Amino acid sequence: MKLLRYGEAGKEKPACLDDAGCMRDLSHHIPDLAGEILSPTYLAELQKIKIETLPIIENNSRIGPCIHQVGKFICIGLNYPDHAKETNADIPTEPVVFLKATSSICGPYDHTIIPHHSTHTDWEVELGIIIGKSAKRVSIEHALDYIAGYCVVNDVTERHYQRHNTTQWAKGKSCDTFGPIGPWLVTPDEMTDIHHLALWLEVDGKRYQNGNTQHMIFKVPYLISYLSQFFTLYPGDIISTGTPAGIGCAQKPNAIFLKPGQQVTLGITGLGKQQHHMIAEEVPKK
């Protein structure tokens, strides 16, 4: 299934896509896409619903973040060799882990707000894993059993905030609107091979990122197993698995950063695409 949430920000309702790509309302069956609803058992029950009997949603309805009540937004850095190379970093021997504030989460077509005084806002298309049941010290062999689905993530980053006078990345990763997810949560049964998915990103129609998940250093089962050794993963936790080469700060001969008025489009095979218009932060007058 392709599951999503639609409606005004903060008032989204659950939905799914039918075979024709139309949105169908699920709010009479589930309260939201969150918590135990993401468990394999509950998702199996949802798949028994005759989608064609559900109410159709107008195509101009806003699509929100594909899940609600995210507990942890976990990111993996430098997980593609070409990206590590373009940033002059060593190939990691174990996953580079950092957290992104859940307050950064927004919808797949919402505006990206460039922070006041920001001059280094950058992009990163990534495969997102959505956890469906609690995972603690799980084995690599059983790790895929804990996945509710997959989604597109744009790990928007302010590089100056990330790197200036600090080794801590969180503040450069966590600004409002810096964590768009969706448009859909795609359940594992629809994904034949998650390690052969094309992922790409364009700015104003020019392609900068053009990668494939087959090049990930640490694969999906390993990441779930690895992270679960240190803390419990809960339903609704997101793992963003890293980005391929082509980020703005690594462009040659000069780095490129996002400005108000620009448009970023990104996508992953089978998971849909996102599109974001860049706007400047409105600073309240004193």
Secondary structure, DSSP 8 states (H G I E B T S, - for coil): -EEEEESSTT--EEEEE-TTS-EEE-TTT-S-S-GGGGSHHHHHHHTTS-GGGS-B--TTS-B--SSSS---EEEEES-SHHHHHHTT----SS-EEEE--GGGEE-TTS-EEE-TT---EE--EEEEEEE-S-BSS--GGGGGGGEEEEEEEE--EEHHHHHTT-S--HHHH-STT-EEB-S-EE-GGG-S-TTS-EEEEEETTEEEEEEEGGG-SS-HHHHHHHHHTTS-B-TT-EEE----S--GGG-SSS-----TT-EEEEEETTTEEEEEEEEE------
